[in-house]
Amino acid sequence: MTQRLTATASDFAAAFTALVNARREADADVSRDVAAIIAAVRANGDAAVADYTRRFDRFDPDTAGWTVPAAERRAALDGLSPDLRRALDLAAQRIAAYHAAQKPADSDSVDAAGVRLGARWRPVDAAGLYVPGGRAAYPSSLLMNAIPARVAGVARLAMVTPAPDGALNPLVLAAAEIASIDEIWRIGGAQAIAALAYGTARIAPVDVITGPGNAWVAEAKRQLFGVVGIDMVAGPSEIVVVADADNDPDWIAADLLSQAEHDPTSQSILFTDAAGFADAVAAAVERRLPTLATEATARASWQANGAIIVVERLIDAAPLVDRLAPEHLELAVADPAPLFDAVRHAGSIFLGRYTPEAVGDYVGGPNHVLPTGRRARFSSGLSVTDFMKRTSFLSCDSAALAAIGPAAVALAEAEGLPAHAASVAARLDG
């Protein structure tokens, strides 16, 4: 049953705390299975990957082919309807333009002591992109992962995607062609993450792995962090909508269901200052659900994890939103600025009545790969810098070393590191 909370109720604090702390991740403990898969791939390489692919995807890469030929990718792109091709091109252009503005600049300066110091940014050599296959086929996610990597300057993009019964989604292949993916491997699951991380005879290792996946994929990324960089360990999707009574209840209902339809463990929460409007949105949700092809999933999510919360003033929702630190936050009000200024923790924020979260999933420009599970308190969405690393540099001439070196000697001696001290002192004495 969808929760209904009222901020003035005596039990609100306890009920809201329970909502914040509720776990929605998959119940199955997959850690041991994933560790075994990773160990097998590290020890046996392609043979292990092929074995797991035959078992889980009912597809033998040794006989049907490990990679997707360039002609198949091009045919998928050429086979798109003109409208869909234009939509993917528009999305790619807007994503590229937004992320190009994120690219950090090198720094290089000389300080008052005469020391030259700064930092330079360089892309990683190779990135691995995980793209879900089968029922969950999201060309938009492929673009959101691949294009920032290209903008960063990554030379090699290796994509892995499961091919259940040998089938691949043509729309995903078309998006891969638009994003100029270098390699497409028809493998998925934890075994694909391990192959990208450690490399096999066929698949060269990468430096960073990004992209969404199921619980096994997320756990594999978590276990392999440190061997490779990762974007994040993502959980079920979330949306919080703050809306006043001047909205169309049907619009807000559609926004809440836009995330509920992802998965039964997704969460959709409405904050409003009008009890009557809350009732109207709840009714609109019930009218919309039977119209969705995704009704079963959306209904399960809405009933198990959805919530409608009535506050006295909309600004009172801000600290409550911060406690949730949601993946997506819509501020569906005439003047979102006060709420926007008041909220500190959210993965991405959508301002005003005409900015539904779904536009950000596709063509807005900002990345839709965002922290979930309250991780927006300390992390950010995918960006160009996830595919880059910063190298600091320092340069002293004799005068600069004379200015700052004695302090380094004193600190090294205080820490009981005489060789450190000597490496500076020798140059000072010289």
C-alpha positions in Angstrom: 0.0 0.0 0.0 1.4 3.4 -1.0 2.4 5.3 2.2 0.6 8.6 3.1 2.4 10.7 5.6 1.5 14.1 7.1 4.3 16.2 8.5 2.2 17.5 11.4 1.3 14.0 12.6 2.7 12.8 15.9 4.3 9.7 14.4 5.7 11.5 11.3 9.4 11.6 12.4 9.5 7.9 13.0 7.6 7.0 9.9 9.8 9.2 7.7 12.9 7.8 9.2 11.7 4.3 8.4 11.0 5.5 4.8 14.6 6.9 4.5 16.2 3.8 5.9 14.2 1.2 4.0 16.4 -1.1 1.9 15.2 -1.7 -1.7 18.2 -3.6 -3.1 17.7 -7.1 -4.2 17.5 -9.6 -1.3 19.7 -12.3 -2.8 23.3 -12.3 -1.5 25.2 -12.5 -4.8 28.6 -11.6 -3.4 29.9 -15.2 -3.1 28.7 -16.1 -6.6 30.2 -13.0 -8.1 33.6 -13.6 -6.4 33.6 -17.2 -7.8 32.9 -15.9 -11.3 35.6 -13.3 -11.1 38.1 -15.9 -9.9 37.2 -18.2 -12.7 37.6 -15.5 -15.4 40.9 -14.4 -13.9 42.2 -18.0 -14.0 40.7 -19.3 -17.2 40.0 -16.2 -19.3 38.0 -16.7 -22.5 37.1 -20.3 -21.6 35.4 -19.2 -18.4 33.6 -16.3 -20.1 32.3 -18.6 -22.9 31.1 -21.2 -20.4 29.2 -18.6 -18.3 27.7 -17.1 -21.5 26.5 -20.6 -22.6 25.0 -21.2 -19.2 23.3 -17.8 -18.6 22.6 -16.5 -22.1 22.1 -19.8 -24.0 24.5 -18.5 -26.5 27.9 -19.9 -27.6 30.3 -17.1 -28.6 32.9 -19.7 -29.8 30.6 -20.8 -32.6 28.3 -17.8 -33.2 30.9 -15.1 -32.7 32.2 -13.0 -29.9 31.9 -9.6 -31.5 29.4 -7.6 -33.6 30.6 -7.0 -37.2 30.8 -3.4 -38.4 28.3 -4.2 -41.1 25.7 -5.4 -38.6 26.1 -2.1 -36.6 25.8 0.0 -39.7 22.7 -1.9 -40.9 21.1 -1.3 -37.5 21.7 2.4 -37.9 20.5 2.5 -41.5 17.4 0.6 -40.5 16.1 3.2 -38.1 13.0 5.2 -39.0 13.9 8.9 -39.8 12.2 10.2 -36.7 14.1 7.8 -34.4 17.4 8.6 -36.1 16.8 12.3 -35.7 15.9 11.7 -32.0 19.1 9.7 -31.3 21.2 12.3 -33.2 19.7 15.2 -31.2 20.3 13.3 -28.0 23.9 12.6 -28.9 24.5 16.3 -29.9 23.1 17.7 -26.7 24.9 15.2 -24.5 28.2 16.0 -26.3 27.7 19.8 -26.0 26.9 19.6 -22.3 29.8 17.3 -21.4 32.3 19.3 -23.5 31.7 22.2 -21.1 32.7 19.9 -18.2 36.1 19.2 -19.5 38.6 20.5 -17.0 41.4 22.9 -17.8 45.1 22.3 -17.0 46.7 24.7 -14.5 50.2 26.0 -14.5 51.5 28.8 -12.3 54.5 30.1 -10.4 53.9 31.1 -6.7 55.5 33.8 -4.6 58.3 31.4 -3.6 59.2 30.9 -7.2 57.9 27.3 -7.3 56.2 26.2 -10.5 53.2 24.1 -9.7 50.0 22.9 -11.4 48.0 20.0 -12.7 47.3 18.4 -16.1 44.3 16.3 -17.1 44.6 13.3 -19.4 42.1 10.7 -20.5 42.4 7.0 -19.5 43.6 4.8 -22.4 40.5 2.6 -22.5 37.0 2.5 -21.1 34.6 -0.5 -20.8 30.9 0.2 -21.2 28.3 -2.2 -19.9 25.0 -2.1 -21.7 22.1 -4.3 -20.5 20.7 -6.7 -23.0 17.4 -8.6 -23.5 14.3 -7.0 -22.0 16.3 -4.0 -20.7 17.6 -2.3 -23.8 18.5 1.4 -23.3 20.2 3.2 -26.2 20.0 6.4 -24.2 22.2 4.9 -21.5 24.7 3.8 -24.0 25.0 7.4 -25.3 25.2 8.8 -21.7 28.2 6.5 -21.0 30.0 6.6 -24.3 29.8 10.2 -25.3 31.4 11.6 -22.1 34.2 9.1 -22.7 34.7 10.3 -26.2 34.6 14.0 -25.1 37.3 13.1 -22.5 39.5 11.8 -25.3 39.5 8.1 -24.5 41.1 6.3 -27.4 39.4 2.9 -27.0 35.8 2.2 -26.1 35.0 -1.5 -25.5 31.3 -2.3 -25.0 29.9 -5.5 -23.5 26.3 -6.5 -23.8 24.6 -9.9 -23.2 23.0 -11.5 -26.1 20.2 -13.9 -24.8 19.8 -16.7 -27.3 22.1 -14.8 -29.5 19.8 -11.8 -30.0 20.9 -8.1 -29.7 18.7 -5.1 -29.7 19.1 -3.2 -33.1 18.4 0.1 -31.4 21.4 -0.4 -29.0 23.6 -1.3 -32.0 22.5 1.8 -33.8 23.3 4.0 -30.8 26.7 2.2 -30.6 27.4 3.2 -34.2 26.4 6.8 -33.5 28.8 6.9 -30.5 31.6 5.3 -32.5 32.1 2.4 -30.2 35.4 0.6 -31.1 34.5 -3.0 -30.0 31.2 -4.7 -29.2 31.5 -8.0 -27.3 28.5 -10.2 -27.0 29.0 -11.2 -23.4 27.3 -9.9 -20.2 27.0 -10.4 -16.5 29.8 -10.5 -13.9 31.9 -12.5 -16.3 32.0 -9.5 -18.7 33.0 -7.1 -16.0 35.8 -9.4 -15.0 37.0 -9.8 -18.6 37.1 -6.1 -19.0 39.0 -5.6 -15.7 41.6 -8.3 -16.0 41.7 -8.9 -19.8 41.6 -12.2 -21.6 43.4 -13.5 -24.7 40.7 -11.9 -26.8 39.7 -8.9 -24.8 42.3 -6.3 -23.8 41.8 -4.8 -20.2 40.4 -1.4 -19.7 41.0 1.3 -17.1 37.5 2.4 -16.2 34.2 0.5 -16.4 30.8 2.3 -16.4 27.2 1.4 -17.2 24.1 0.0 -15.5 23.4 -3.7 -14.9 21.7 -6.1 -12.6 22.7 -7.0 -9.1 25.5 -9.3 -10.3 27.0 -6.7 -12.5 26.8 -4.0 -9.8 28.5 -6.4 -7.3 31.2 -7.3 -9.8 32.0 -3.6 -10.3 32.1 -3.2 -6.5 34.5 -6.1 -6.1 36.8 -5.0 -8.9 37.0 -1.4 -7.9 40.7 -0.8 -7.5 41.6 -3.1 -10.3 39.8 -0.7 -12.5 37.9 2.6 -11.9 34.1 2.4 -11.9 31.4 5.0 -12.2 29.4 4.0 -9.2 27.5 1.0 -7.6 23.9 1.9 -8.6 20.8 0.7 -7.0 17.1 1.0 -7.8 15.9 4.2 -9.5 14.3 7.0 -7.5 12.3 10.2 -8.1 11.1 12.8 -5.6 8.6 15.4 -6.9 7.8 18.6 -4.9 4.6 20.0 -6.4 2.0 22.6 -5.4 -1.8 22.4 -6.1 -1.4 24.6 -9.3 0.0 21.6 -11.2 -2.1 19.2 -13.3 -2.4 16.1 -11.1 -2.2 13.9 -14.2 1.2 15.4 -15.1 2.6 14.7 -11.6 1.2 11.1 -11.7 3.0 10.5 -15.0 6.2 11.8 -13.5 5.9 9.5 -10.5 5.2 6.5 -12.7 8.1 7.3 -15.0 10.5 5.8 -12.4 8.1 3.3 -11.0 8.0 1.5 -14.3 11.7 0.7 -14.2 11.6 -2.0 -11.6 9.5 -3.2 -8.6 12.2 -1.9 -6.3 12.1 1.7 -7.7 10.8 4.5 -5.6 8.5 7.5 -6.3 7.7 10.1 -3.7 5.5 13.2 -3.8 5.8 16.2 -1.5 2.9 18.7 -1.6 1.4 21.3 0.7 -2.2 20.5 -0.3 -4.0 17.4 0.9 -6.6 17.7 -1.8 -3.9 17.8 -4.5 -2.3 14.7 -2.9 -5.7 12.9 -3.3 -6.0 14.0 -6.9 -2.5 12.8 -7.8 -3.2 9.4 -6.1 -6.3 9.1 -8.1 -4.5 10.1 -11.3 -1.9 7.4 -10.7 -4.6 4.8 -10.4 -6.2 6.0 -13.7 -2.8 5.9 -15.5 -1.6 2.5 -14.3 -3.9 0.4 -16.4 -2.9 2.3 -19.5 0.8 1.3 -19.2 2.3 -1.7 -20.9 4.6 -1.7 -17.8 1.6 -1.7 -15.4 2.7 -4.8 -13.4 6.1 -3.4 -12.6 4.9 0.2 -12.0 2.1 -0.9 -9.7 4.3 -3.1 -7.7 6.8 -0.3 -7.2 4.2 2.3 -6.4 2.4 0.1 -3.9 5.5 -1.2 -2.1 7.8 1.8 -2.2 5.8 4.9 -3.2 4.9 7.7 -0.8 2.8 10.9 -0.7 3.9 13.3 2.0 1.9 16.4 2.9 3.9 19.3 4.5 2.7 22.6 5.8 4.8 24.7 3.5 6.7 23.5 0.4 10.0 24.9 1.8 9.6 22.4 4.7 10.2 19.7 2.2 13.8 20.8 1.6 15.4 19.2 4.7 13.3 16.0 4.1 14.5 15.8 0.5 18.1 16.2 1.8 17.6 13.2 4.0 16.4 11.2 1.0 19.2 12.5 -1.2 17.3 11.2 -4.3 18.6 10.3 -7.7 16.1 12.6 -9.4 14.3 15.7 -7.9 11.6 17.6 -9.7 10.6 21.0 -8.3 7.3 21.5 -10.1 6.4 25.0 -8.9 6.1 28.4 -10.5 9.3 29.7 -8.8 11.6 26.8 -8.1 14.5 29.1 -7.0 13.9 29.1 -3.2 13.6 25.3 -3.1 16.6 24.9 -5.5 18.7 27.0 -3.2 17.5 25.2 -0.1 18.2 21.6 -1.3 21.7 20.3 -0.9 21.6 16.7 -1.9 20.2 15.3 -5.1 21.7 13.6 -8.1 20.0 15.8 -10.7 17.3 18.5 -10.2 14.6 19.4 -12.7 13.2 23.0 -12.3 9.7 24.1 -13.1 6.5 22.6 -14.3 7.7 22.0 -17.8 10.8 20.0 -17.0 9.8 16.4 -16.4 12.6 14.1 -15.3 12.1 12.0 -18.4 13.4 14.8 -20.7 16.7 14.5 -18.8 16.8 10.8 -19.5 17.0 11.4 -23.2 17.7 14.8 -24.7 18.3 17.3 -21.9 22.1 17.0 -22.0 23.1 16.4 -18.4 24.0 12.8 -17.6 21.3 10.4 -16.4 23.8 8.1 -14.8 23.2 9.3 -11.2 23.8 8.2 -7.6 21.0 6.2 -6.0 20.4 4.9 -2.5 21.1 8.3 -0.7 24.6 8.3 -2.3 23.9 11.8 -3.7 25.0 13.0 -0.2 28.6 12.3 -1.2 28.8 11.5 -4.9 27.9 12.9 -8.3 26.5 11.8 -11.6 28.7 10.4 -14.4 30.8 13.1 -16.0 33.8 13.6 -18.3 36.1 13.6 -15.3 35.2 9.9 -14.6 37.2 9.1 -17.8 40.1 11.3 -16.9 42.8 11.6 -14.2 44.6 14.6 -12.9 48.4 14.6 -12.6 50.0 17.3 -10.4 53.4 18.6 -11.2 56.0 20.7 -9.3 59.2 22.4 -10.4 61.8 24.2 -8.2 65.0 25.9 -9.2 67.7 26.4 -6.6 66.2 29.6 -5.3 62.7 28.1 -4.9 64.1 25.1 -3.1 66.1 27.4 -0.8 62.8 29.1 0.1 60.7 26.1 1.0 63.2 23.3 1.4 64.2 23.9 5.1 60.6 23.4 6.1 60.5 20.1 4.3 63.7 19.0 6.1 62.3 19.9 9.5 59.1 18.0 8.8 60.9 14.9 7.5 63.2 14.8 10.6 60.2 15.2 12.9 58.5 12.2 11.2 61.6 10.1 11.6 62.4 9.8 7.9 66.1 10.8 7.6 66.4 9.8 3.9 63.6 12.1 3.0 65.3 14.9 4.9 68.7 14.2 3.2 67.3 14.2 -0.3 66.3 17.9 0.3 69.2 18.9 2.5 71.8 17.6 0.1 70.6 20.1 -2.5 70.4 22.9 0.0 73.9 22.3 1.0 75.0 22.2 -2.6 
